[in-house]
Amino acid sequence: MKPTEPRLTFVFEMHATLGPPQELGKLTNGLIRRIIAVTGGTFEGPAVKGIVLPGGADWQIVAPDRIAELDARYTLQTDQGHYIYISNIGIRHASPEVAARLAAGDKVDPSEYYMRTCPKLEASAPELQWVRQSVFVGSGARLKDSVVIRFYRVD
C-alpha cells in the first residue's frame, strides 16, 4: 500500500511590515546574526483573515554563501478576535547579484530567488483547531520594508 500523494491547498496570504534589519555582526563561526522586527500587517484567505500584530521578529543566521536561515515568530489576530501564533522556519538564498539587490531594497521578482518556509501554527479557539491538525508550507517574497508569505496546507 502506498501513502497518498500530498497536495497543497492555499490557506492565506500574509503581508507583514518590517523594521530595519539589526545586524549583530559576525559570530565566531563566520555566520552573521540578523534580527528583523515584525511591525504589523494583514493576512487574508478563503476562510480566515485579520491583522499581523506588532512584536514578532525574524532571527536570521546568514552564511557567507548568502543562505539565510529564517526563524520568524509572530502572532496573527483574526477578524473575530482569535489569535494564531506562528513559528516559521525557512531558507532564503539567491545569487550574489540578486542578494545585493534584495539588500538594497530593490524590487526583485520572487522567481529570481528561493524563499520557502515550514510554518507551525497554534490556536486555542475551537473554530481554529484545524491549524493544529495540519502541516503547512510557505512561499515568500521579500520587499523593501515588508514580506509576503503565502501559506498552504499540505493535504
C-alpha positions in Angstrom: 0.0 0.0 0.0 1.3 3.5 -0.9 0.8 6.6 1.1 -1.3 9.3 -0.5 0.4 11.9 -2.6 0.4 15.3 -0.8 -1.5 18.2 -2.4 -1.3 21.9 -1.4 -4.3 23.9 -0.5 -4.0 27.7 -0.3 -4.9 29.0 3.2 -4.0 32.7 3.3 -1.5 35.3 2.2 0.2 37.4 4.8 1.7 40.9 4.2 3.9 41.7 7.2 5.6 45.1 7.6 9.1 45.0 8.9 11.5 47.3 10.8 15.1 47.9 9.6 17.4 44.9 10.0 19.6 44.8 13.1 23.0 43.4 12.1 24.7 41.9 15.2 27.8 41.2 13.3 29.8 38.0 12.6 29.7 35.2 15.1 32.8 33.2 15.9 31.9 30.6 13.3 31.7 33.3 10.5 28.0 33.4 10.4 26.1 36.7 10.7 23.2 37.2 13.1 20.4 39.5 11.9 17.2 40.4 13.6 14.2 41.9 11.8 11.2 43.1 13.8 7.7 42.4 12.5 5.8 45.7 13.0 2.3 44.8 11.7 0.4 43.9 8.6 -2.6 41.9 7.3 -3.5 38.4 6.2 -6.4 37.1 4.2 -7.6 33.8 2.8 -10.8 32.0 1.8 -11.7 31.0 5.5 -9.7 33.4 7.7 -8.4 37.0 7.7 -7.2 39.6 10.1 -4.1 41.5 11.2 -0.5 40.8 12.0 0.3 42.0 15.4 3.5 44.0 16.1 6.0 42.4 18.4 7.3 39.4 16.4 10.6 39.1 14.7 12.8 37.0 12.3 16.0 35.9 14.0 18.2 35.1 11.0 21.5 33.5 10.5 23.2 34.4 7.3 26.1 32.2 5.9 28.9 33.5 3.8 27.3 31.9 0.8 24.3 34.1 1.3 22.0 31.4 2.5 19.7 33.0 5.2 18.3 30.6 7.8 14.9 32.2 8.7 13.5 31.7 12.2 10.4 34.0 12.4 7.8 34.1 15.2 4.7 36.3 15.2 1.1 36.5 16.1 -2.0 36.9 13.9 -5.4 38.2 15.1 -8.4 37.2 13.2 -11.3 39.5 12.5 -13.2 37.5 15.2 -10.5 38.4 17.7 -8.9 35.0 17.9 -5.1 34.6 17.9 -2.9 32.4 15.8 0.8 32.0 16.8 3.2 31.1 14.1 6.7 29.8 14.3 8.1 29.9 10.8 11.4 28.2 9.9 12.8 28.6 6.4 15.5 29.3 3.9 16.2 32.1 1.5 19.0 32.1 -1.0 19.9 34.0 -4.1 22.8 34.6 -6.5 25.3 37.3 -5.3 23.7 39.9 -7.7 20.1 39.2 -6.6 21.2 39.1 -2.9 22.7 42.6 -3.3 19.5 43.9 -5.0 17.4 42.5 -2.1 19.7 44.0 0.5 19.5 47.4 -1.3 15.7 47.2 -1.1 15.2 46.9 -4.8 12.0 45.2 -6.2 13.1 41.7 -7.1 10.8 39.1 -8.7 10.5 36.2 -6.3 11.3 33.8 -9.2 14.9 35.1 -9.0 15.5 33.7 -5.5 14.4 30.8 -3.3 12.3 31.6 -0.2 10.4 28.7 1.4 9.2 28.1 4.9 7.8 25.4 7.2 5.3 27.2 9.5 3.9 25.7 12.6 0.6 27.3 13.6 -1.1 27.2 17.1 -4.5 28.5 18.1 -6.8 28.0 21.1 -10.1 29.0 19.6 -12.3 25.9 18.8 -13.0 27.1 15.3 -9.3 27.3 14.6 -8.3 23.8 15.8 -7.7 22.9 12.1 -4.4 24.9 12.3 -3.1 22.4 14.9 -4.2 19.4 12.8 -2.4 20.3 9.7 1.1 20.7 8.2 1.8 23.9 6.3 4.4 25.2 3.9 5.0 28.7 2.8 6.4 30.6 -0.2 7.8 34.0 0.4 8.7 37.3 -1.3 11.0 39.9 0.3 10.2 43.5 -0.3 12.0 46.7 0.9 10.1 47.1 4.2 7.8 44.0 4.2 7.5 40.3 3.4 4.7 38.5 1.7 4.2 34.8 2.5 1.6 32.5 1.0 0.6 29.7 3.4 -0.5 26.3 2.1 -1.9 23.3 4.0 -0.4 20.0 3.0 -3.3 17.7 2.3 
